[in-house]
Amino acid sequence: MSKRRSNRDSNLLLRGSTWYVTREIPPSLREYFGKRRFTHSLKTTSKAEANRKKHPFLHDYELLFENARKGQSALDTPWKARAYRFQALTEEMIKSNLRQFETLEGYQDGQLITVTPEDQAIDLVNDFRIMEAEEIEKTHGREAAAQYYDIASGKVPIDELWPGFLNDLAPATQRDYKLYFNEFVEWTKKGTVFVEDVSYITVRDFVTGFYAKKEAEGEWTRKTISKRQSALRALWDYFITHGHALENHWRAFRLPRQRNGKRTRGPTRIAFSDEDVRRLLSSCEPKSLHHDIMLLGLLTGARIGEIAMLKVGNCNDERILVEGTKTPAAHREIPTHSMLKEVIRRRIKGRQKGDFLIREVNGTKDREDALSKRINGFRRKVIDEPGKVFHSARKWFSTKLDHAGVPDAIAHALLGHAETTVNRQVYTAGPSMKQKTAAIQKVKLPVRL
């Protein structure tokens, strides 16, 4: 019985005592690359070491095939397909030109300088690369020419590499990670970002500049930023594993902390003004997600995480049961404001008690984060001022209770704040539902719905 070759040893070729990685080119791409297979020396006589070293090459070959197919089907720019072809053929071009050169020796500043045939062949191929880039510049501009040269020289844009990293992740995680990676690419203000160009300084400026600003303005929480940093660290770990990067600079930085261990705070969150509320409600379609979430925030004072976790069975015409996400006091019963009843009726109609009230973020890994992104994305288009975030709706609600003369004990019960006196903490059951209903109806929207 013949012994089947182990998959572990596939794509290896022994020439003399040296191991090579080899990959057959798909038949449809052979004319494009002008050969039947790629072969590259692994510079080792150890089979075990060859098996470890082959994977980055195999990954790059698959990337070349993918980009070649894009070029053939016109899904990618033709000059980029040419750049990947040049990159793939570079080693063969150097080898084919070695014979025409001899070792040269000469003196420079009193020192003997030796130029090998390989050095001269590399210079010649680079001259070809420069000539190609100059041709690209004539037809596609200087930026395309610079990108052509970088890719043809062996650099790979990070957006060409990250699909391999994302393949094994859940669809929702893939969407989030693509967003995080593209945020970084857009911040660089470069059309294409290469792994080799992402330096220690680049990462430092991005983390301590872009991320720190987002936190200072109250747009993102530390948790939101940590998710993004974690994704970028994992991506660079993948690059290192596959031979595209040597260091992971993303592991070197965290946002600055105060000496007491708490995060550095930005502008204090401030309440929306009545004019802000008018602008926000008039800027979204009635019965839309944005409209409903703004009303829930303005007329209950609930936090975004509390709204995200509301259940159909906990909401009706009479009351909304908030299962607090921060403290025991945050678990509370809020009377349904008369201007919220239509929203509640519409969202619970025909649904199961255990369903989430806000169905638009069903299936996401983090409901609070997903809803926060959607509502703050809308809010920024209307109001983009330091200190004004979705939490400003809660502060507006609190301000309206105060202006209406609502006693602190009732306001605390509606907002889910802990009582500060022993008497109220220990000896009372808190305000009645009737008292809370009368109080919440004193909150009036500055617009007619």
GULO-997639 format. One record per residue (C-alpha): y, x, z; residue number from 0; residue in three letters. Coordinates in steps of 0.25 Angstrom, whole numbers. Each point is the difference from the previous one (the first is absolute). Last residue first. Layout:
REM residues N
[rec [Y,X,Z],NUM,"ALA"]
...
This chain:
REM residues 449
[rec [264,-179,71],448,"LEU"]
[rec [14,-1,5],447,"ARG"]
[rec [6,14,4],446,"VAL"]
[rec [5,6,13],445,"PRO"]
[rec [-14,-3,7],444,"LEU"]
[rec [2,-7,13],443,"LYS"]
[rec [-7,5,13],442,"VAL"]
[rec [3,-11,10],441,"LYS"]
[rec [-14,-6,-4],440,"GLN"]
[rec [-7,12,7],439,"ILE"]
[rec [6,-4,14],438,"ALA"]
[rec [-3,-14,0],437,"ALA"]
[rec [-15,3,-4],436,"THR"]
[rec [0,11,10],435,"LYS"]
[rec [4,-10,11],434,"GLN"]
[rec [-10,-10,-4],433,"LYS"]
[rec [-11,10,-1],432,"MET"]
[rec [2,4,14],431,"SER"]
[rec [7,13,5],430,"PRO"]
[rec [-9,10,8],429,"GLY"]
[rec [-12,-2,9],428,"ALA"]
[rec [8,5,12],427,"THR"]
[rec [-4,8,12],426,"TYR"]
[rec [-4,13,-5],425,"VAL"]
[rec [8,5,-11],424,"GLN"]
[rec [12,-9,2],423,"ARG"]
[rec [1,3,14],422,"ASN"]
[rec [-2,15,-2],421,"VAL"]
[rec [11,1,-9],420,"THR"]
[rec [0,7,-14],419,"THR"]
[rec [-7,-10,-8],418,"GLU"]
[rec [-8,6,-12],417,"ALA"]
[rec [5,-3,-14],416,"HIS"]
[rec [-7,-9,-9],415,"GLY"]
[rec [12,-5,-8],414,"LEU"]
[rec [-1,-14,4],413,"LEU"]
[rec [-4,2,14],412,"ALA"]
[rec [11,11,1],411,"HIS"]
[rec [10,-11,-5],410,"ALA"]
[rec [-5,-10,10],409,"ILE"]
[rec [2,9,12],408,"ALA"]
[rec [13,6,-6],407,"ASP"]
[rec [7,-14,0],406,"PRO"]
[rec [4,-6,-13],405,"VAL"]
[rec [15,0,-1],404,"GLY"]
[rec [1,-3,-15],403,"ALA"]
[rec [6,14,-3],402,"HIS"]
[rec [-12,7,7],401,"ASP"]
[rec [-11,-8,-8],400,"LEU"]
[rec [8,3,-12],399,"LYS"]
[rec [0,15,3],398,"THR"]
[rec [-15,0,3],397,"SER"]
[rec [-3,-6,-14],396,"PHE"]
[rec [9,10,-7],395,"TRP"]
[rec [-7,11,8],394,"LYS"]
[rec [-14,-6,-5],393,"ARG"]
[rec [6,0,-15],392,"ALA"]
[rec [5,15,2],391,"SER"]
[rec [-15,3,2],390,"HIS"]
[rec [-1,-1,-15],389,"PHE"]
[rec [10,12,-2],388,"VAL"]
[rec [14,2,2],387,"LYS"]
[rec [3,13,8],386,"GLY"]
[rec [6,8,-12],385,"PRO"]
[rec [4,-10,-11],384,"GLU"]
[rec [-8,-4,-12],383,"ASP"]
[rec [2,-15,-1],382,"ILE"]
[rec [-5,-8,-13],381,"VAL"]
[rec [-9,10,-7],380,"LYS"]
[rec [-4,6,13],379,"ARG"]
[rec [-5,-14,6],378,"ARG"]
[rec [-9,-2,-12],377,"PHE"]
[rec [-7,14,3],376,"GLY"]
[rec [1,-3,15],375,"ASN"]
[rec [-8,-13,-2],374,"ILE"]
[rec [-11,6,-9],373,"ARG"]
[rec [-2,13,8],372,"LYS"]
[rec [0,-7,13],371,"SER"]
[rec [-11,-10,-5],370,"LEU"]
[rec [-9,12,-4],369,"ALA"]
[rec [3,8,13],368,"ASP"]
[rec [-3,-12,9],367,"GLU"]
[rec [-12,-4,-8],366,"ARG"]
[rec [-7,13,1],365,"ASP"]
[rec [-12,2,-9],364,"LYS"]
[rec [4,-11,-10],363,"THR"]
[rec [-9,-11,-4],362,"GLY"]
[rec [9,-11,4],361,"ASN"]
[rec [15,4,-2],360,"VAL"]
[rec [4,-12,-7],359,"GLU"]
[rec [-7,-10,9],358,"ARG"]
[rec [10,0,11],357,"ILE"]
[rec [-5,-11,9],356,"LEU"]
[rec [-13,8,2],355,"PHE"]
[rec [-12,-9,0],354,"ASP"]
[rec [-8,-3,12],353,"GLY"]
[rec [4,-14,1],352,"LYS"]
[rec [-4,-3,-15],351,"GLN"]
[rec [9,-4,-11],350,"ARG"]
[rec [3,-13,-7],349,"GLY"]
[rec [15,0,4],348,"LYS"]
[rec [3,11,10],347,"ILE"]
[rec [11,7,-9],346,"ARG"]
[rec [7,-13,-4],345,"ARG"]
[rec [1,-6,14],344,"ARG"]
[rec [5,13,6],343,"ILE"]
[rec [11,2,-11],342,"VAL"]
[rec [4,-14,1],341,"GLU"]
[rec [1,0,15],340,"LYS"]
[rec [9,13,1],339,"LEU"]
[rec [13,-7,-1],338,"MET"]
[rec [-4,-9,12],337,"SER"]
[rec [-3,12,8],336,"HIS"]
[rec [-15,1,5],335,"THR"]
[rec [0,2,15],334,"PRO"]
[rec [-4,15,3],333,"ILE"]
[rec [-13,2,9],332,"GLU"]
[rec [-1,15,5],331,"ARG"]
[rec [-8,12,0],330,"HIS"]
[rec [11,11,-1],329,"ALA"]
[rec [0,0,16],328,"ALA"]
[rec [-14,7,-1],327,"PRO"]
[rec [7,11,-8],326,"THR"]
[rec [1,5,-15],325,"LYS"]
[rec [-8,-9,-9],324,"THR"]
[rec [2,-13,5],323,"GLY"]
[rec [-9,-12,-4],322,"GLU"]
[rec [11,-9,-4],321,"VAL"]
[rec [-3,-15,2],320,"LEU"]
[rec [9,-8,-9],319,"ILE"]
[rec [3,-14,5],318,"ARG"]
[rec [3,-15,-3],317,"GLU"]
[rec [-2,-1,-15],316,"ASP"]
[rec [-12,9,0],315,"ASN"]
[rec [-4,14,1],314,"CYS"]
[rec [-11,7,8],313,"ASN"]
[rec [-11,-5,-9],312,"GLY"]
[rec [6,6,-12],311,"VAL"]
[rec [0,14,6],310,"LYS"]
[rec [12,9,2],309,"LEU"]
[rec [-3,15,-1],308,"MET"]
[rec [10,3,-11],307,"ALA"]
[rec [11,-7,8],306,"ILE"]
[rec [-3,8,13],305,"GLU"]
[rec [1,13,-8],304,"GLY"]
[rec [13,-4,-6],303,"ILE"]
[rec [6,-3,14],302,"ARG"]
[rec [2,-14,4],301,"ALA"]
[rec [14,-5,2],300,"GLY"]
[rec [-5,-14,-2],299,"THR"]
[rec [11,-6,-10],298,"LEU"]
[rec [5,13,-6],297,"LEU"]
[rec [-13,6,-2],296,"GLY"]
[rec [-8,-12,-5],295,"LEU"]
[rec [12,-3,-9],294,"LEU"]
[rec [0,14,-6],293,"MET"]
[rec [-15,-1,-2],292,"ILE"]
[rec [0,-13,-7],291,"ASP"]
[rec [11,4,-10],290,"HIS"]
[rec [-6,14,-3],289,"HIS"]
[rec [-14,-7,-2],288,"LEU"]
[rec [7,-10,-9],287,"SER"]
[rec [2,-15,4],286,"LYS"]
[rec [14,1,-5],285,"PRO"]
[rec [3,11,-9],284,"GLU"]
[rec [7,12,6],283,"CYS"]
[rec [14,5,-1],282,"SER"]
[rec [7,-12,7],281,"SER"]
[rec [-8,3,13],280,"LEU"]
[rec [4,14,1],279,"LEU"]
[rec [14,-2,-4],278,"ARG"]
[rec [2,-11,10],277,"ARG"]
[rec [-7,8,11],276,"VAL"]
[rec [9,12,-3],275,"ASP"]
[rec [12,-9,1],274,"GLU"]
[rec [-4,-5,14],273,"ASP"]
[rec [-1,15,4],272,"SER"]
[rec [-14,6,1],271,"PHE"]
[rec [-2,7,14],270,"ALA"]
[rec [0,15,2],269,"ILE"]
[rec [-11,10,1],268,"ARG"]
[rec [6,13,6],267,"THR"]
[rec [2,11,-10],266,"PRO"]
[rec [-11,11,0],265,"GLY"]
[rec [-9,3,11],264,"ARG"]
[rec [-7,14,2],263,"THR"]
[rec [-14,-3,4],262,"ARG"]
[rec [-4,0,15],261,"LYS"]
[rec [-6,13,6],260,"GLY"]
[rec [10,2,11],259,"ASN"]
[rec [5,12,-8],258,"ARG"]
[rec [4,-9,-12],257,"GLN"]
[rec [-10,1,-12],256,"ARG"]
[rec [2,5,-14],255,"PRO"]
[rec [-8,-6,-11],254,"LEU"]
[rec [-13,8,-3],253,"ARG"]
[rec [-2,12,-9],252,"PHE"]
[rec [-10,11,-2],251,"ALA"]
[rec [-12,-9,-4],250,"ARG"]
[rec [7,-4,-13],249,"TRP"]
[rec [0,15,-4],248,"HIS"]
[rec [-14,0,-4],247,"ASN"]
[rec [-3,13,-6],246,"GLU"]
[rec [-8,6,-11],245,"LEU"]
[rec [1,-11,-11],244,"ALA"]
[rec [-7,-5,-12],243,"HIS"]
[rec [-14,6,4],242,"GLY"]
[rec [-7,-13,2],241,"HIS"]
[rec [-1,1,15],240,"THR"]
[rec [15,4,0],239,"ILE"]
[rec [4,-12,-8],238,"PHE"]
[rec [-8,-10,9],237,"TYR"]
[rec [7,6,12],236,"ASP"]
[rec [13,-2,-7],235,"TRP"]
[rec [-4,-15,-2],234,"LEU"]
[rec [-4,-1,14],233,"ALA"]
[rec [14,5,5],232,"ARG"]
[rec [7,-9,-9],231,"LEU"]
[rec [-7,-12,5],230,"ALA"]
[rec [2,4,15],229,"SER"]
[rec [15,2,-3],228,"GLN"]
[rec [1,-14,-6],227,"ARG"]
[rec [-8,-7,12],226,"LYS"]
[rec [9,8,10],225,"SER"]
[rec [12,-5,-7],224,"ILE"]
[rec [-4,-15,2],223,"THR"]
[rec [-4,3,15],222,"LYS"]
[rec [13,7,3],221,"ARG"]
[rec [7,-13,-5],220,"THR"]
[rec [7,-1,-13],219,"TRP"]
[rec [14,-7,-4],218,"GLU"]
[rec [6,3,14],217,"GLY"]
[rec [11,9,-7],216,"GLU"]
[rec [-5,12,8],215,"ALA"]
[rec [-14,-3,-4],214,"GLU"]
[rec [3,0,-15],213,"LYS"]
[rec [9,12,2],212,"LYS"]
[rec [-11,8,7],211,"ALA"]
[rec [-10,-3,-11],210,"TYR"]
[rec [10,5,-11],209,"PHE"]
[rec [6,12,7],208,"GLY"]
[rec [-9,6,10],207,"THR"]
[rec [-13,-3,-7],206,"VAL"]
[rec [5,2,-14],205,"PHE"]
[rec [8,13,3],204,"ASP"]
[rec [-12,6,7],203,"ARG"]
[rec [-9,-4,-11],202,"VAL"]
[rec [9,7,-10],201,"THR"]
[rec [2,12,9],200,"ILE"]
[rec [-15,2,2],199,"TYR"]
[rec [-2,0,-16],198,"SER"]
[rec [-4,-11,-9],197,"VAL"]
[rec [2,7,-13],196,"ASP"]
[rec [-15,4,-2],195,"GLU"]
[rec [-5,-14,1],194,"VAL"]
[rec [9,-4,-12],193,"PHE"]
[rec [10,-11,1],192,"VAL"]
[rec [4,-7,-13],191,"THR"]
[rec [13,-8,-4],190,"GLY"]
[rec [7,8,11],189,"LYS"]
[rec [10,-8,10],188,"LYS"]
[rec [-8,6,12],187,"THR"]
[rec [1,-13,7],186,"TRP"]
[rec [-6,-7,-12],185,"GLU"]
[rec [-13,8,2],184,"VAL"]
[rec [0,-2,15],183,"PHE"]
[rec [1,-15,-1],182,"GLU"]
[rec [-11,0,-11],181,"ASN"]
[rec [-10,6,10],180,"PHE"]
[rec [3,-11,10],179,"TYR"]
[rec [-1,-11,-10],178,"LEU"]
[rec [-13,6,-6],177,"LYS"]
[rec [-5,0,14],176,"TYR"]
[rec [3,-14,3],175,"ASP"]
[rec [-7,-5,-13],174,"ARG"]
[rec [-12,9,2],173,"GLN"]
[rec [-1,-5,15],172,"THR"]
[rec [-1,-15,-5],171,"ALA"]
[rec [-10,4,-11],170,"PRO"]
[rec [-9,7,11],169,"ALA"]
[rec [-1,15,-2],168,"LEU"]
[rec [-11,8,-8],167,"ASP"]
[rec [9,1,-12],166,"ASN"]
[rec [13,4,6],165,"LEU"]
[rec [-3,15,1],164,"PHE"]
[rec [-4,1,-15],163,"GLY"]
[rec [12,-9,-4],162,"PRO"]
[rec [9,11,8],161,"TRP"]
[rec [-1,10,-10],160,"LEU"]
[rec [8,-4,-12],159,"GLU"]
[rec [11,-5,9],158,"ASP"]
[rec [0,14,6],157,"ILE"]
[rec [4,6,-13],156,"PRO"]
[rec [-9,11,-4],155,"VAL"]
[rec [4,15,-2],154,"LYS"]
[rec [-9,8,-9],153,"GLY"]
[rec [10,7,-9],152,"SER"]
[rec [-1,-12,-10],151,"ALA"]
[rec [4,-9,10],150,"ILE"]
[rec [12,8,4],149,"ASP"]
[rec [5,3,-14],148,"TYR"]
[rec [-2,-15,-4],147,"TYR"]
[rec [8,-4,12],146,"GLN"]
[rec [12,10,-4],145,"ALA"]
[rec [-1,-6,-14],144,"ALA"]
[rec [1,-14,4],143,"ALA"]
[rec [12,3,9],142,"GLU"]
[rec [7,8,-12],141,"ARG"]
[rec [-1,-12,-10],140,"GLY"]
[rec [-11,-7,-8],139,"HIS"]
[rec [1,5,-14],138,"THR"]
[rec [7,13,0],137,"LYS"]
[rec [-5,3,14],136,"GLU"]
[rec [-15,-2,-4],135,"ILE"]
[rec [2,11,-10],134,"GLU"]
[rec [6,9,10],133,"GLU"]
[rec [-12,-3,9],132,"ALA"]
[rec [-10,4,-11],131,"GLU"]
[rec [7,13,-2],130,"MET"]
[rec [0,3,15],129,"ILE"]
[rec [-15,-3,1],128,"ARG"]
[rec [-2,9,-12],127,"PHE"]
[rec [7,11,7],126,"ASP"]
[rec [-8,-3,13],125,"ASN"]
[rec [-12,3,-9],124,"VAL"]
[rec [5,13,-4],123,"LEU"]
[rec [4,4,14],122,"ASP"]
[rec [-15,-3,5],121,"ILE"]
[rec [-5,8,-12],120,"ALA"]
[rec [8,12,4],119,"GLN"]
[rec [-4,-1,15],118,"ASP"]
[rec [-15,-1,-4],117,"GLU"]
[rec [2,12,-9],116,"PRO"]
[rec [4,8,12],115,"THR"]
[rec [14,5,2],114,"VAL"]
[rec [1,13,9],113,"THR"]
[rec [13,5,6],112,"ILE"]
[rec [1,14,5],111,"LEU"]
[rec [12,2,9],110,"GLN"]
[rec [12,9,-3],109,"GLY"]
[rec [10,-12,-1],108,"ASP"]
[rec [-10,-5,-11],107,"GLN"]
[rec [-11,8,-6],106,"TYR"]
[rec [-10,-4,-10],105,"GLY"]
[rec [-14,-5,-3],104,"GLU"]
[rec [-5,-11,-9],103,"LEU"]
[rec [-15,-5,0],102,"THR"]
[rec [-3,-5,-14],101,"GLU"]
[rec [2,-14,-6],100,"PHE"]
[rec [-6,-7,-12],99,"GLN"]
[rec [-13,-2,7],98,"ARG"]
[rec [6,-9,12],97,"LEU"]
[rec [5,-11,-9],96,"ASN"]
[rec [-12,-9,0],95,"SER"]
[rec [-1,2,15],94,"LYS"]
[rec [14,-5,3],93,"ILE"]
[rec [-1,-12,-10],92,"MET"]
[rec [-13,-4,7],91,"GLU"]
[rec [7,0,14],90,"GLU"]
[rec [11,-8,-5],89,"THR"]
[rec [-8,-11,-7],88,"LEU"]
[rec [1,-10,11],87,"ALA"]
[rec [14,2,3],86,"GLN"]
[rec [4,-1,-15],85,"PHE"]
[rec [-7,-13,-1],84,"ARG"]
[rec [7,-5,13],83,"TYR"]
[rec [13,4,-6],82,"ALA"]
[rec [-3,-7,-13],81,"ARG"]
[rec [-4,-13,7],80,"ALA"]
[rec [14,1,7],79,"LYS"]
[rec [7,2,-14],78,"TRP"]
[rec [-7,-13,-4],77,"PRO"]
[rec [6,-8,11],76,"THR"]
[rec [-11,-8,7],75,"ASP"]
[rec [-7,-14,-4],74,"LEU"]
[rec [0,5,-15],73,"ALA"]
[rec [-15,-2,0],72,"SER"]
[rec [-3,14,-4],71,"GLN"]
[rec [10,5,11],70,"GLY"]
[rec [-6,-8,11],69,"LYS"]
[rec [-14,4,-4],68,"ARG"]
[rec [5,15,1],67,"ALA"]
[rec [5,-4,14],66,"ASN"]
[rec [-13,-5,5],65,"GLU"]
[rec [-8,12,-6],64,"PHE"]
[rec [10,10,6],63,"LEU"]
[rec [-2,-7,14],62,"LEU"]
[rec [-15,0,-2],61,"GLU"]
[rec [1,15,-3],60,"TYR"]
[rec [9,2,13],59,"ASP"]
[rec [-10,-6,9],58,"HIS"]
[rec [-11,8,-6],57,"LEU"]
[rec [8,13,3],56,"PHE"]
[rec [3,-4,14],55,"PRO"]
[rec [-15,-3,2],54,"HIS"]
[rec [-5,13,-5],53,"LYS"]
[rec [3,9,12],52,"LYS"]
[rec [-10,-6,10],51,"ARG"]
[rec [-12,0,-9],50,"ASN"]
[rec [4,14,-5],49,"ALA"]
[rec [0,5,15],48,"GLU"]
[rec [-14,-5,1],47,"ALA"]
[rec [-4,6,-13],46,"LYS"]
[rec [5,14,5],45,"SER"]
[rec [4,10,-11],44,"THR"]
[rec [14,-4,0],43,"THR"]
[rec [12,0,-10],42,"LYS"]
[rec [0,-15,-2],41,"LEU"]
[rec [1,3,-15],40,"SER"]
[rec [5,-12,-8],39,"HIS"]
[rec [-7,-8,-11],38,"THR"]
[rec [5,-12,-7],37,"PHE"]
[rec [-9,-7,-11],36,"ARG"]
[rec [-1,-5,-14],35,"ARG"]
[rec [13,6,-6],34,"LYS"]
[rec [13,-3,-8],33,"GLY"]
[rec [6,-7,12],32,"PHE"]
[rec [4,-13,-8],31,"TYR"]
[rec [-12,2,-9],30,"GLU"]
[rec [-9,0,12],29,"ARG"]
[rec [7,-12,6],28,"LEU"]
[rec [-9,-12,-5],27,"SER"]
[rec [-13,9,2],26,"PRO"]
[rec [3,1,15],25,"PRO"]
[rec [2,15,4],24,"ILE"]
[rec [-11,6,7],23,"GLU"]
[rec [4,7,13],22,"ARG"]
[rec [-4,14,5],21,"THR"]
[rec [2,7,13],20,"VAL"]
[rec [-4,15,-2],19,"TYR"]
[rec [-9,9,9],18,"TRP"]
[rec [0,15,-1],17,"THR"]
[rec [-13,8,0],16,"SER"]
[rec [-2,1,-15],15,"GLY"]
[rec [6,-14,-4],14,"ARG"]
[rec [-5,-11,9],13,"LEU"]
[rec [5,-14,-3],12,"LEU"]
[rec [4,-11,10],11,"LEU"]
[rec [4,-14,-4],10,"ASN"]
[rec [-12,-6,8],9,"SER"]
[rec [-6,8,12],8,"ASP"]
[rec [3,-11,10],7,"ARG"]
[rec [-6,-10,-9],6,"ASN"]
[rec [-14,6,2],5,"SER"]
[rec [-8,3,-12],4,"ARG"]
[rec [-13,-8,-1],3,"ARG"]
[rec [-12,8,1],2,"LYS"]
[rec [-11,-3,-10],1,"SER"]
[rec [-13,-6,4],0,"MET"]
